[in-house]
Amino acid sequence: MDIIVAALLIIGLVFFTGGGVGILRLPDFYTRLHPAGKLDTLGSLMMMMGVAVFNLHNLTLGALLTSLKIILIVVFIFLSSPTATHSIVDAGLRAGLAPWTKKERRE
Amino acid sequence: MMHYFFLYTGLFLCLLMVLSLYRAVFGPTVLDRLIGANAIGSKTVVLLVLIGLIYKRVDMFVDIAMAYAMLNFIAVLAASRYFQKKKGLL
């Protein structure tokens, strides 16, 4: 059981690391939103699943309810993270920010 | 042994939050800062549950994590509705 928990947590950390490096290194606002929207959601899913599995060590009703609540947080993140990402893209489009192209390399 | 594993996982998560904080501080536009703040918030939700595992009070910290997830979502939504004009964006 501990090996499954450790594997899930490490996979989640790998996804979070990819998201952080992508946010740091990509050239444009729209391209930066791509790792921020996807990889954070998947990393949250993996790490929360690891915590929920570890929480079921001593199987009581309270531990089961706590694990269920953690899964509820994951469902809420899956609903809210694409909505937030779409809202930021919409703000950028309405403000008229131009997407990054290879020719005009500012900075 | 799993206690130390959770501790170092939380420390690595804090390091990644510092990585996202660079984008939140030095971002060229306001929306870049918003992306950094959103990334930090989604890492904080996981970090709160890990802190609950370290203190062995998961049943209390799960509620705090859920409240923080909702707060982060509302904050990003409200800020991105506000910054829709070109003025003051760069």
N, CA and C atoms of all chains as a GROMACS GRO file, in nm:
protein
  591
    1MET      N    1   0.083  -0.121   0.000
    1MET     CA    2   0.000   0.000   0.000
    1MET      C    3   0.086   0.126   0.000
    2ASP      N    4   0.196   0.121   0.078
    2ASP     CA    5   0.284   0.238   0.084
    2ASP      C    6   0.350   0.265  -0.049
    3ILE      N    7   0.379   0.158  -0.124
    3ILE     CA    8   0.446   0.177  -0.253
    3ILE      C    9   0.353   0.247  -0.351
    4ILE      N   10   0.223   0.212  -0.348
    4ILE     CA   11   0.126   0.278  -0.436
    4ILE      C   12   0.117   0.427  -0.401
    5VAL      N   13   0.112   0.456  -0.271
    5VAL     CA   14   0.102   0.596  -0.227
    5VAL      C   15   0.224   0.675  -0.272
    6ALA      N   16   0.346   0.617  -0.252
    6ALA     CA   17   0.468   0.687  -0.290
    6ALA      C   18   0.475   0.709  -0.441
    7ALA      N   19   0.432   0.606  -0.518
    7ALA     CA   20   0.435   0.620  -0.664
    7ALA      C   21   0.340   0.729  -0.710
    8LEU      N   22   0.218   0.733  -0.650
    8LEU     CA   23   0.121   0.835  -0.691
    8LEU      C   24   0.172   0.974  -0.657
    9LEU      N   25   0.234   0.988  -0.537
    9LEU     CA   26   0.283   1.121  -0.497
    9LEU      C   27   0.398   1.166  -0.588
   10ILE      N   28   0.487   1.071  -0.624
   10ILE     CA   29   0.600   1.110  -0.708
   10ILE      C   30   0.555   1.145  -0.849
   11ILE      N   31   0.455   1.070  -0.902
   11ILE     CA   32   0.402   1.104  -1.035
   11ILE      C   33   0.338   1.243  -1.032
   12GLY      N   34   0.266   1.273  -0.924
   12GLY     CA   35   0.208   1.406  -0.912
   12GLY      C   36   0.313   1.515  -0.905
   13LEU      N   37   0.424   1.486  -0.835
   13LEU     CA   38   0.531   1.586  -0.827
   13LEU      C   39   0.596   1.608  -0.963
   14VAL      N   40   0.608   1.499  -1.044
   14VAL     CA   41   0.665   1.514  -1.178
   14VAL      C   42   0.576   1.606  -1.263
   15PHE      N   43   0.443   1.585  -1.253
   15PHE     CA   44   0.352   1.672  -1.328
   15PHE      C   45   0.361   1.817  -1.283
   16PHE      N   46   0.371   1.836  -1.149
   16PHE     CA   47   0.381   1.974  -1.098
   16PHE      C   48   0.511   2.040  -1.143
   17THR      N   49   0.620   1.959  -1.147
   17THR     CA   50   0.747   2.014  -1.193
   17THR      C   51   0.740   2.058  -1.339
   18GLY      N   52   0.675   1.974  -1.422
   18GLY     CA   53   0.656   2.013  -1.562
   18GLY      C   54   0.577   2.141  -1.576
   19GLY      N   55   0.472   2.155  -1.493
   19GLY     CA   56   0.393   2.277  -1.499
   19GLY      C   57   0.474   2.399  -1.458
   20GLY      N   58   0.556   2.384  -1.354
   20GLY     CA   59   0.636   2.498  -1.308
   20GLY      C   60   0.740   2.540  -1.410
   21VAL      N   61   0.808   2.441  -1.470
   21VAL     CA   62   0.909   2.474  -1.572
   21VAL      C   63   0.843   2.536  -1.694
   22GLY      N   64   0.724   2.485  -1.731
   22GLY     CA   65   0.653   2.542  -1.845
   22GLY      C   66   0.611   2.685  -1.820
   23ILE      N   67   0.563   2.713  -1.699
   23ILE     CA   68   0.524   2.851  -1.666
   23ILE      C   69   0.646   2.943  -1.669
   24LEU      N   70   0.761   2.891  -1.627
   24LEU     CA   71   0.880   2.976  -1.628
   24LEU      C   72   0.932   3.002  -1.769
   25ARG      N   73   0.936   2.900  -1.855
   25ARG     CA   74   1.019   2.909  -1.974
   25ARG      C   75   0.946   2.944  -2.103
   26LEU      N   76   0.815   2.924  -2.111
   26LEU     CA   77   0.747   2.945  -2.239
   26LEU      C   78   0.736   3.094  -2.270
   27PRO      N   79   0.734   3.130  -2.400
   27PRO     CA   80   0.757   3.270  -2.436
   27PRO      C   81   0.638   3.362  -2.420
   28ASP      N   82   0.515   3.309  -2.422
   28ASP     CA   83   0.400   3.397  -2.436
   28ASP      C   84   0.300   3.370  -2.325
   29PHE      N   85   0.208   3.460  -2.311
   29PHE     CA   86   0.103   3.446  -2.212
   29PHE      C   87   0.009   3.330  -2.246
   30TYR      N   88  -0.028   3.316  -2.373
   30TYR     CA   89  -0.117   3.206  -2.412
   30TYR      C   90  -0.048   3.071  -2.398
   31THR      N   91   0.080   3.065  -2.436
   31THR     CA   92   0.151   2.937  -2.425
   31THR      C   93   0.178   2.902  -2.279
   32ARG      N   94   0.196   3.003  -2.194
   32ARG     CA   95   0.217   2.974  -2.053
   32ARG      C   96   0.092   2.918  -1.988
   33LEU      N   97  -0.024   2.955  -2.042
   33LEU     CA   98  -0.149   2.907  -1.985
   33LEU      C   99  -0.170   2.758  -2.012
   34HIS      N  100  -0.102   2.705  -2.114
   34HIS     CA  101  -0.121   2.565  -2.152
   34HIS      C  102  -0.067   2.468  -2.045
   35PRO      N  103   0.058   2.481  -1.997
   35PRO     CA  104   0.097   2.393  -1.886
   35PRO      C  105   0.027   2.426  -1.756
   36ALA      N  106  -0.005   2.556  -1.734
   36ALA     CA  107  -0.070   2.593  -1.609
   36ALA      C  108  -0.210   2.534  -1.600
   37GLY      N  109  -0.278   2.520  -1.713
   37GLY     CA  110  -0.414   2.467  -1.708
   37GLY      C  111  -0.418   2.317  -1.694
   38LYS      N  112  -0.330   2.248  -1.765
   38LYS     CA  113  -0.343   2.101  -1.770
   38LYS      C  114  -0.264   2.032  -1.661
   39LEU      N  115  -0.134   2.066  -1.650
   39LEU     CA  116  -0.047   1.986  -1.564
   39LEU      C  117  -0.081   2.004  -1.417
   40ASP      N  118  -0.128   2.123  -1.377
   40ASP     CA  119  -0.164   2.141  -1.237
   40ASP      C  120  -0.286   2.057  -1.201
   41THR      N  121  -0.381   2.046  -1.293
   41THR     CA  122  -0.500   1.964  -1.266
   41THR      C  123  -0.462   1.817  -1.249
   42LEU      N  124  -0.377   1.768  -1.342
   42LEU     CA  125  -0.340   1.626  -1.335
   42LEU      C  126  -0.252   1.597  -1.215
   43GLY      N  127  -0.161   1.691  -1.180
   43GLY     CA  128  -0.080   1.671  -1.061
   43GLY      C  129  -0.164   1.670  -0.935
   44SER      N  130  -0.264   1.759  -0.928
   44SER     CA  131  -0.355   1.759  -0.812
   44SER      C  132  -0.429   1.627  -0.802
   45LEU      N  133  -0.474   1.575  -0.917
   45LEU     CA  134  -0.547   1.447  -0.917
   45LEU      C  135  -0.460   1.336  -0.861
   46MET      N  136  -0.334   1.326  -0.910
   46MET     CA  137  -0.247   1.217  -0.866
   46MET      C  138  -0.215   1.227  -0.717
   47MET      N  139  -0.179   1.349  -0.670
   47MET     CA  140  -0.138   1.361  -0.530
   47MET      C  141  -0.256   1.342  -0.435
   48MET      N  142  -0.374   1.392  -0.475
   48MET     CA  143  -0.492   1.374  -0.390
   48MET      C  144  -0.532   1.227  -0.384
   49MET      N  145  -0.517   1.154  -0.497
   49MET     CA  146  -0.548   1.011  -0.495
   49MET      C  147  -0.451   0.938  -0.403
   50GLY      N  148  -0.322   0.978  -0.404
   50GLY     CA  149  -0.226   0.916  -0.314
   50GLY      C  150  -0.262   0.939  -0.168
   51VAL      N  151  -0.301   1.062  -0.136
   51VAL     CA  152  -0.340   1.092   0.002
   51VAL      C  153  -0.465   1.015   0.042
   52ALA      N  154  -0.561   1.004  -0.052
   52ALA     CA  155  -0.686   0.933  -0.020
   52ALA      C  156  -0.661   0.784   0.002
   53VAL      N  157  -0.567   0.726  -0.074
   53VAL     CA  158  -0.535   0.585  -0.053
   53VAL      C  159  -0.463   0.566   0.079
   54PHE      N  160  -0.371   0.659   0.114
   54PHE     CA  161  -0.299   0.647   0.241
   54PHE      C  162  -0.394   0.664   0.359
   55ASN      N  163  -0.498   0.742   0.342
   55ASN     CA  164  -0.592   0.769   0.451
   55ASN      C  165  -0.674   0.646   0.487
   56LEU      N  166  -0.680   0.548   0.396
   56LEU     CA  167  -0.762   0.429   0.421
   56LEU      C  168  -0.683   0.318   0.489
   57HIS      N  169  -0.575   0.355   0.565
   57HIS     CA  170  -0.496   0.252   0.633
   57HIS      C  171  -0.577   0.177   0.737
   58ASN      N  172  -0.634   0.254   0.831
   58ASN     CA  173  -0.726   0.191   0.927
   58ASN      C  174  -0.868   0.223   0.883
   59LEU      N  175  -0.938   0.120   0.840
   59LEU     CA  176  -1.064   0.141   0.767
   59LEU      C  177  -1.178   0.163   0.866
   60THR      N  178  -1.210   0.291   0.890
   60THR     CA  179  -1.328   0.324   0.971
   60THR      C  180  -1.420   0.410   0.888
   61LEU      N  181  -1.535   0.443   0.944
   61LEU     CA  182  -1.632   0.525   0.870
   61LEU      C  183  -1.579   0.667   0.853
   62GLY      N  184  -1.509   0.718   0.957
   62GLY     CA  185  -1.457   0.854   0.948
   62GLY      C  186  -1.350   0.867   0.841
   63ALA      N  187  -1.260   0.768   0.835
   63ALA     CA  188  -1.155   0.771   0.733
   63ALA      C  189  -1.215   0.761   0.594
   64LEU      N  190  -1.320   0.678   0.580
   64LEU     CA  191  -1.386   0.665   0.449
   64LEU      C  192  -1.450   0.796   0.408
   65LEU      N  193  -1.513   0.866   0.504
   65LEU     CA  194  -1.575   0.995   0.472
   65LEU      C  195  -1.470   1.098   0.435
   66THR      N  196  -1.354   1.095   0.505
   66THR     CA  197  -1.247   1.189   0.472
   66THR      C  198  -1.193   1.166   0.332
   67SER      N  199  -1.176   1.037   0.295
   67SER     CA  200  -1.128   1.006   0.160
   67SER      C  201  -1.230   1.051   0.056
   68LEU      N  202  -1.358   1.033   0.089
   68LEU     CA  203  -1.462   1.078  -0.003
   68LEU      C  204  -1.459   1.228  -0.022
   69LYS      N  205  -1.426   1.300   0.089
   69LYS     CA  206  -1.419   1.446   0.080
   69LYS      C  207  -1.300   1.490  -0.005
   70ILE      N  208  -1.188   1.416   0.005
   70ILE     CA  209  -1.072   1.447  -0.078
   70ILE      C  210  -1.106   1.428  -0.226
   71ILE      N  211  -1.180   1.321  -0.256
   71ILE     CA  212  -1.221   1.298  -0.396
   71ILE      C  213  -1.316   1.409  -0.441
   72LEU      N  214  -1.396   1.460  -0.348
   72LEU     CA  215  -1.486   1.573  -0.380
   72LEU      C  216  -1.405   1.698  -0.416
   73ILE      N  217  -1.291   1.719  -0.344
   73ILE     CA  218  -1.203   1.832  -0.379
   73ILE      C  219  -1.149   1.814  -0.521
   74VAL      N  220  -1.112   1.689  -0.557
   74VAL     CA  221  -1.059   1.664  -0.691
   74VAL      C  222  -1.165   1.694  -0.796
   75VAL      N  223  -1.289   1.654  -0.769
   75VAL     CA  224  -1.398   1.683  -0.864
   75VAL      C  225  -1.416   1.834  -0.879
   76PHE      N  226  -1.407   1.906  -0.766
   76PHE     CA  227  -1.422   2.052  -0.774
   76PHE      C  228  -1.309   2.115  -0.852
   77ILE      N  229  -1.184   2.063  -0.834
   77ILE     CA  230  -1.072   2.117  -0.911
   77ILE      C  231  -1.091   2.089  -1.060
   78PHE      N  232  -1.143   1.969  -1.093
   78PHE     CA  233  -1.168   1.938  -1.233
   78PHE      C  234  -1.275   2.027  -1.292
   79LEU      N  235  -1.369   2.076  -1.213
   79LEU     CA  236  -1.468   2.170  -1.265
   79LEU      C  237  -1.412   2.310  -1.273
   80SER      N  238  -1.333   2.352  -1.173
   80SER     CA  239  -1.299   2.493  -1.160
   80SER      C  240  -1.175   2.532  -1.240
   81SER      N  241  -1.078   2.440  -1.256
   81SER     CA  242  -0.954   2.479  -1.322
   81SER      C  243  -0.971   2.512  -1.470
   82PRO      N  244  -1.048   2.433  -1.550
   82PRO     CA  245  -1.071   2.475  -1.688
   82PRO      C  246  -1.151   2.603  -1.699
   83THR      N  247  -1.242   2.625  -1.604
   83THR     CA  248  -1.320   2.749  -1.606
   83THR      C  249  -1.231   2.870  -1.583
   84ALA      N  250  -1.138   2.859  -1.487
   84ALA     CA  251  -1.047   2.970  -1.460
   84ALA      C  252  -0.955   2.996  -1.579
   85THR      N  253  -0.904   2.886  -1.640
   85THR     CA  254  -0.816   2.900  -1.756
   85THR      C  255  -0.888   2.967  -1.873
   86HIS      N  256  -1.011   2.923  -1.898
   86HIS     CA  257  -1.090   2.983  -2.006
   86HIS      C  258  -1.118   3.130  -1.979
   87SER      N  259  -1.140   3.162  -1.854
   87SER     CA  260  -1.169   3.302  -1.819
   87SER      C  261  -1.046   3.390  -1.842
   88ILE      N  262  -0.926   3.338  -1.809
   88ILE     CA  263  -0.804   3.418  -1.830
   88ILE      C  264  -0.778   3.436  -1.979
   89VAL      N  265  -0.799   3.330  -2.059
   89VAL     CA  266  -0.781   3.342  -2.204
   89VAL      C  267  -0.879   3.444  -2.262
   90ASP      N  268  -1.002   3.441  -2.212
   90ASP     CA  269  -1.104   3.534  -2.260
   90ASP      C  270  -1.065   3.678  -2.228
   91ALA      N  271  -1.009   3.700  -2.109
   91ALA     CA  272  -0.964   3.834  -2.073
   91ALA      C  273  -0.852   3.880  -2.164
   92GLY      N  274  -0.757   3.788  -2.197
   92GLY     CA  275  -0.648   3.825  -2.286
   92GLY      C  276  -0.696   3.855  -2.426
   93LEU      N  277  -0.792   3.778  -2.475
   93LEU     CA  278  -0.843   3.801  -2.611
   93LEU      C  279  -0.919   3.932  -2.620
   94ARG      N  280  -1.000   3.960  -2.517
   94ARG     CA  281  -1.076   4.085  -2.521
   94ARG      C  282  -0.988   4.206  -2.503
   95ALA      N  283  -0.875   4.189  -2.430
   95ALA     CA  284  -0.783   4.301  -2.417
   95ALA      C  285  -0.700   4.320  -2.543
   96GLY      N  286  -0.700   4.219  -2.632
   96GLY     CA  287  -0.631   4.236  -2.759
   96GLY      C  288  -0.483   4.208  -2.753
   97LEU      N  289  -0.439   4.117  -2.668
   97LEU     CA  290  -0.298   4.080  -2.667
   97LEU      C  291  -0.269   3.990  -2.786
   98ALA      N  292  -0.161   4.023  -2.860
   98ALA     CA  293  -0.129   3.945  -2.980
   98ALA      C  294  -0.055   3.819  -2.939
   99PRO      N  295  -0.082   3.706  -3.005
   99PRO     CA  296  -0.007   3.584  -2.976
   99PRO      C  297   0.137   3.594  -3.023
  100TRP      N  298   0.223   3.513  -2.962
  100TRP     CA  299   0.366   3.516  -2.991
  100TRP      C  300   0.392   3.447  -3.123
  101THR      N  301   0.468   3.514  -3.210
  101THR     CA  302   0.513   3.449  -3.333
  101THR      C  303   0.664   3.453  -3.338
  102LYS      N  304   0.722   3.372  -3.430
  102LYS     CA  305   0.867   3.357  -3.425
  102LYS      C  306   0.939   3.478  -3.485
  103LYS      N  307   0.869   3.555  -3.571
  103LYS     CA  308   0.938   3.665  -3.640
  103LYS      C  309   0.968   3.780  -3.545
  104GLU      N  310   0.864   3.833  -3.484
  104GLU     CA  311   0.887   3.950  -3.400
  104GLU      C  312   0.924   3.902  -3.260
  105ARG      N  313   1.051   3.875  -3.240
  105ARG     CA  314   1.094   3.821  -3.111
  105ARG      C  315   1.125   3.938  -3.018
  106ARG      N  316   1.023   3.975  -2.943
  106ARG     CA  317   1.046   4.078  -2.841
  106ARG      C  318   1.109   4.010  -2.722
  107GLU      N  319   1.213   4.061  -2.673
  107GLU     CA  320   1.283   4.006  -2.557
  107GLU      C  321   1.320   3.861  -2.578
  108MET      N  322   0.836   0.632   0.870
  108MET     CA  323   0.908   0.647   0.744
  108MET      C  324   0.825   0.724   0.642
  109MET      N  325   0.696   0.690   0.635
  109MET     CA  326   0.609   0.766   0.544
  109MET      C  327   0.594   0.911   0.590
  110HIS      N  328   0.612   0.932   0.720
  110HIS     CA  329   0.607   1.068   0.774
  110HIS      C  330   0.713   1.157   0.710
  111TYR      N  331   0.838   1.105   0.702
  111TYR     CA  332   0.944   1.182   0.639
  111TYR      C  333   0.919   1.199   0.489
  112PHE      N  334   0.858   1.098   0.428
  112PHE     CA  335   0.829   1.110   0.285
  112PHE      C  336   0.730   1.223   0.259
  113PHE      N  337   0.627   1.232   0.343
  113PHE     CA  338   0.531   1.343   0.326
  113PHE      C  339   0.596   1.477   0.352
  114LEU      N  340   0.688   1.479   0.450
  114LEU     CA  341   0.757   1.604   0.483
  114LEU      C  342   0.839   1.654   0.364
  115TYR      N  343   0.917   1.564   0.302
  115TYR     CA  344   1.000   1.608   0.191
  115TYR      C  345   0.919   1.636   0.066
  116THR      N  346   0.806   1.566   0.050
  116THR     CA  347   0.716   1.599  -0.061
  116THR      C  348   0.662   1.742  -0.047
  117GLY      N  349   0.626   1.778   0.076
  117GLY     CA  350   0.578   1.914   0.099
  117GLY      C  351   0.685   2.018   0.076
  118LEU      N  352   0.810   1.983   0.114
  118LEU     CA  353   0.920   2.077   0.092
  118LEU      C  354   0.946   2.098  -0.057
  119PHE      N  355   0.939   1.989  -0.135
  119PHE     CA  356   0.959   2.002  -0.279
  119PHE      C  357   0.846   2.084  -0.342
  120LEU      N  358   0.725   2.066  -0.289
  120LEU     CA  359   0.611   2.144  -0.340
  120LEU      C  360   0.631   2.293  -0.311
  121CYS      N  361   0.689   2.325  -0.194
  121CYS     CA  362   0.718   2.465  -0.162
  121CYS      C  363   0.822   2.522  -0.259
  122LEU      N  364   0.920   2.439  -0.297
  122LEU     CA  365   1.021   2.483  -0.395
  122LEU      C  366   0.955   2.515  -0.529
  123LEU      N  367   0.859   2.431  -0.570
  123LEU     CA  368   0.788   2.457  -0.696
  123LEU      C  369   0.703   2.584  -0.686
  124MET      N  370   0.652   2.612  -0.565
  124MET     CA  371   0.575   2.735  -0.548
  124MET      C  372   0.664   2.857  -0.562
  125VAL      N  373   0.790   2.847  -0.517
  125VAL     CA  374   0.885   2.958  -0.538
  125VAL      C  375   0.910   2.977  -0.688
  126LEU      N  376   0.916   2.864  -0.762
  126LEU     CA  377   0.935   2.871  -0.907
  126LEU      C  378   0.819   2.946  -0.974
  127SER      N  379   0.696   2.920  -0.928
  127SER     CA  380   0.580   2.990  -0.985
  127SER      C  381   0.573   3.134  -0.936
  128LEU      N  382   0.632   3.160  -0.819
  128LEU     CA  383   0.628   3.296  -0.764
  128LEU      C  384   0.710   3.392  -0.850
  129TYR      N  385   0.813   3.338  -0.920
  129TYR     CA  386   0.889   3.425  -1.011
  129TYR      C  387   0.797   3.482  -1.118
  130ARG      N  388   0.710   3.398  -1.175
  130ARG     CA  389   0.619   3.447  -1.278
  130ARG      C  390   0.517   3.543  -1.219
  131ALA      N  391   0.478   3.521  -1.094
  131ALA     CA  392   0.380   3.610  -1.032
  131ALA      C  393   0.440   3.746  -0.999
  132VAL      N  394   0.572   3.752  -0.977
  132VAL     CA  395   0.632   3.880  -0.941
  132VAL      C  396   0.680   3.955  -1.065
  133PHE      N  397   0.754   3.884  -1.156
  133PHE     CA  398   0.818   3.952  -1.268
  133PHE      C  399   0.742   3.937  -1.399
  134GLY      N  400   0.614   3.894  -1.396
  134GLY     CA  401   0.542   3.873  -1.520
  134GLY      C  402   0.524   4.001  -1.599
  135PRO      N  403   0.534   3.993  -1.733
  135PRO     CA  404   0.523   4.117  -1.810
  135PRO      C  405   0.384   4.180  -1.802
  136THR      N  406   0.280   4.101  -1.809
  136THR     CA  407   0.146   4.157  -1.802
  136THR      C  408   0.078   4.113  -1.673
  137VAL      N  409  -0.038   4.172  -1.650
  137VAL     CA  410  -0.114   4.138  -1.530
  137VAL      C  411  -0.164   3.994  -1.536
  138LEU      N  412  -0.198   3.949  -1.659
  138LEU     CA  413  -0.252   3.813  -1.672
  138LEU      C  414  -0.147   3.708  -1.643
  139ASP      N  415  -0.018   3.740  -1.672
  139ASP     CA  416   0.089   3.648  -1.634
  139ASP      C  417   0.097   3.633  -1.483
  140ARG      N  418   0.084   3.745  -1.414
  140ARG     CA  419   0.083   3.736  -1.267
  140ARG      C  420  -0.035   3.654  -1.217
  141LEU      N  421  -0.148   3.666  -1.288
  141LEU     CA  422  -0.266   3.590  -1.251
  141LEU      C  423  -0.243   3.440  -1.270
  142ILE      N  424  -0.172   3.403  -1.377
  142ILE     CA  425  -0.138   3.262  -1.399
  142ILE      C  426  -0.051   3.210  -1.286
  143GLY      N  427   0.049   3.290  -1.245
  143GLY     CA  428   0.136   3.248  -1.136
  143GLY      C  429   0.060   3.231  -1.006
  144ALA      N  430  -0.032   3.324  -0.978
  144ALA     CA  431  -0.111   3.314  -0.855
  144ALA      C  432  -0.201   3.192  -0.857
  145ASN      N  433  -0.257   3.162  -0.975
  145ASN     CA  434  -0.344   3.044  -0.987
  145ASN      C  435  -0.266   2.916  -0.965
  146ALA      N  436  -0.142   2.910  -1.020
  146ALA     CA  437  -0.060   2.790  -1.003
  146ALA      C  438  -0.022   2.772  -0.856
  147ILE      N  439   0.013   2.882  -0.789
  147ILE     CA  440   0.047   2.873  -0.647
  147ILE      C  441  -0.073   2.825  -0.566
  148GLY      N  442  -0.192   2.875  -0.600
  148GLY     CA  443  -0.312   2.833  -0.527
  148GLY      C  444  -0.343   2.686  -0.544
  149SER      N  445  -0.327   2.634  -0.667
  149SER     CA  446  -0.358   2.492  -0.688
  149SER      C  447  -0.253   2.402  -0.623
  150LYS      N  448  -0.129   2.453  -0.602
  150LYS     CA  449  -0.032   2.374  -0.526
  150LYS      C  450  -0.062   2.381  -0.376
  151THR      N  451  -0.116   2.494  -0.332
  151THR     CA  452  -0.143   2.511  -0.189
  151THR      C  453  -0.250   2.414  -0.140
  152VAL      N  454  -0.348   2.384  -0.228
  152VAL     CA  455  -0.454   2.290  -0.188
  152VAL      C  456  -0.394   2.154  -0.154
  153VAL      N  457  -0.299   2.107  -0.238
  153VAL     CA  458  -0.234   1.979  -0.211
  153VAL      C  459  -0.149   1.988  -0.085
  154LEU      N  460  -0.079   2.102  -0.071
  154LEU     CA  461   0.011   2.119   0.044
  154LEU      C  462  -0.064   2.118   0.176
  155LEU      N  463  -0.188   2.174   0.176
  155LEU     CA  464  -0.266   2.175   0.299
  155LEU      C  465  -0.304   2.034   0.342
  156VAL      N  466  -0.339   1.949   0.245
  156VAL     CA  467  -0.374   1.811   0.281
  156VAL      C  468  -0.250   1.737   0.330
  157LEU      N  469  -0.132   1.768   0.270
  157LEU     CA  470  -0.009   1.704   0.318
  157LEU      C  471   0.024   1.748   0.460
  158ILE      N  472   0.002   1.875   0.491
  158ILE     CA  473   0.024   1.924   0.628
  158ILE      C  474  -0.069   1.852   0.725
  159GLY      N  475  -0.193   1.828   0.680
  159GLY     CA  476  -0.285   1.751   0.762
  159GLY      C  477  -0.237   1.610   0.787
  160LEU      N  478  -0.173   1.547   0.688
  160LEU     CA  479  -0.118   1.412   0.709
  160LEU      C  480  -0.002   1.416   0.807
  161ILE      N  481   0.081   1.522   0.800
  161ILE     CA  482   0.196   1.529   0.890
  161ILE      C  483   0.149   1.548   1.035
  162TYR      N  484   0.046   1.633   1.054
  162TYR     CA  485  -0.004   1.656   1.189
  162TYR      C  486  -0.105   1.551   1.234
  163LYS      N  487  -0.139   1.455   1.146
  163LYS     CA  488  -0.237   1.348   1.174
  163LYS      C  489  -0.376   1.405   1.206
  164ARG      N  490  -0.412   1.514   1.141
  164ARG     CA  491  -0.547   1.570   1.154
  164ARG      C  492  -0.604   1.596   1.015
  165VAL      N  493  -0.614   1.491   0.934
  165VAL     CA  494  -0.658   1.510   0.795
  165VAL      C  495  -0.803   1.556   0.790
  166ASP      N  496  -0.885   1.507   0.884
  166ASP     CA  497  -1.027   1.539   0.880
  166ASP      C  498  -1.055   1.687   0.898
  167MET      N  499  -0.961   1.757   0.966
  167MET     CA  500  -0.980   1.901   0.981
  167MET      C  501  -0.923   1.976   0.861
  168PHE      N  502  -0.804   1.934   0.814
  168PHE     CA  503  -0.737   2.009   0.709
  168PHE      C  504  -0.803   1.992   0.572
  169VAL      N  505  -0.880   1.885   0.554
  169VAL     CA  506  -0.950   1.866   0.427
  169VAL      C  507  -1.052   1.977   0.404
  170ASP      N  508  -1.121   2.016   0.511
  170ASP     CA  509  -1.220   2.124   0.498
  170ASP      C  510  -1.152   2.256   0.463
  171ILE      N  511  -1.034   2.280   0.526
  171ILE     CA  512  -0.960   2.404   0.495
  171ILE      C  513  -0.916   2.403   0.349
  172ALA      N  514  -0.871   2.286   0.301
  172ALA     CA  515  -0.825   2.276   0.162
  172ALA      C  516  -0.940   2.302   0.066
  173MET      N  517  -1.057   2.249   0.097
  173MET     CA  518  -1.173   2.271   0.008
  173MET      C  519  -1.212   2.420   0.007
  174ALA      N  520  -1.211   2.484   0.123
  174ALA     CA  521  -1.242   2.627   0.128
  174ALA      C  522  -1.139   2.706   0.050
  175TYR      N  523  -1.010   2.664   0.059
  175TYR     CA  524  -0.907   2.737  -0.015
  175TYR      C  525  -0.922   2.718  -0.165
  176ALA      N  526  -0.964   2.600  -0.209
  176ALA     CA  527  -0.985   2.577  -0.353
  176ALA      C  528  -1.096   2.667  -0.405
  177MET      N  529  -1.206   2.677  -0.330
  177MET     CA  530  -1.315   2.765  -0.373
  177MET      C  531  -1.272   2.911  -0.376
  178LEU      N  532  -1.193   2.952  -0.275
  178LEU     CA  533  -1.148   3.091  -0.265
  178LEU      C  534  -1.056   3.126  -0.382
  179ASN      N  535  -0.967   3.033  -0.417
  179ASN     CA  536  -0.875   3.054  -0.528
  179ASN      C  537  -0.950   3.069  -0.660
  180PHE      N  538  -1.050   2.982  -0.680
  180PHE     CA  539  -1.131   2.986  -0.802
  180PHE      C  540  -1.204   3.119  -0.815
  181ILE      N  541  -1.269   3.164  -0.706
  181ILE     CA  542  -1.344   3.289  -0.709
  181ILE      C  543  -1.251   3.407  -0.734
  182ALA      N  544  -1.132   3.404  -0.671
  182ALA     CA  545  -1.038   3.516  -0.685
  182ALA      C  546  -0.989   3.528  -0.829
  183VAL      N  547  -0.952   3.415  -0.891
  183VAL     CA  548  -0.903   3.420  -1.029
  183VAL      C  549  -1.014   3.464  -1.123
  184LEU      N  550  -1.136   3.413  -1.100
  184LEU     CA  551  -1.248   3.450  -1.188
  184LEU      C  552  -1.277   3.600  -1.179
  185ALA      N  553  -1.281   3.654  -1.057
  185ALA     CA  554  -1.312   3.795  -1.040
  185ALA      C  555  -1.202   3.883  -1.098
  186ALA      N  556  -1.075   3.845  -1.077
  186ALA     CA  557  -0.965   3.927  -1.129
  186ALA      C  558  -0.961   3.924  -1.280
  187SER      N  559  -0.989   3.808  -1.343
  187SER     CA  560  -0.984   3.803  -1.489
  187SER      C  561  -1.104   3.871  -1.551
  188ARG      N  562  -1.218   3.880  -1.477
  188ARG     CA  563  -1.328   3.962  -1.528
  188ARG      C  564  -1.292   4.110  -1.520
  189TYR      N  565  -1.212   4.146  -1.420
  189TYR     CA  566  -1.181   4.288  -1.401
  189TYR      C  567  -1.081   4.336  -1.505
  190PHE      N  568  -0.980   4.254  -1.540
  190PHE     CA  569  -0.872   4.299  -1.628
  190PHE      C  570  -0.905   4.270  -1.773
  191GLN      N  571  -1.019   4.313  -1.821
  191GLN     CA  572  -1.052   4.288  -1.961
  191GLN      C  573  -1.019   4.404  -2.052
  192LYS      N  574  -0.978   4.514  -1.994
  192LYS     CA  575  -0.945   4.629  -2.077
  192LYS      C  576  -0.795   4.633  -2.102
  193LYS      N  577  -0.759   4.697  -2.213
  193LYS     CA  578  -0.618   4.704  -2.247
  193LYS      C  579  -0.544   4.798  -2.152
  194LYS      N  580  -0.619   4.895  -2.097
  194LYS     CA  581  -0.556   4.997  -2.013
  194LYS      C  582  -0.502   4.936  -1.884
  195GLY      N  583  -0.378   4.960  -1.856
  195GLY     CA  584  -0.320   4.910  -1.733
  195GLY      C  585  -0.283   4.765  -1.737
  196LEU      N  586  -0.279   4.705  -1.855
  196LEU     CA  587  -0.250   4.562  -1.863
  196LEU      C  588  -0.101   4.538  -1.874
  197LEU      N  589  -0.031   4.625  -1.944
  197LEU     CA  590   0.112   4.601  -1.965
  197LEU      C  591   0.196   4.668  -1.856
   0.00000   0.00000   0.00000
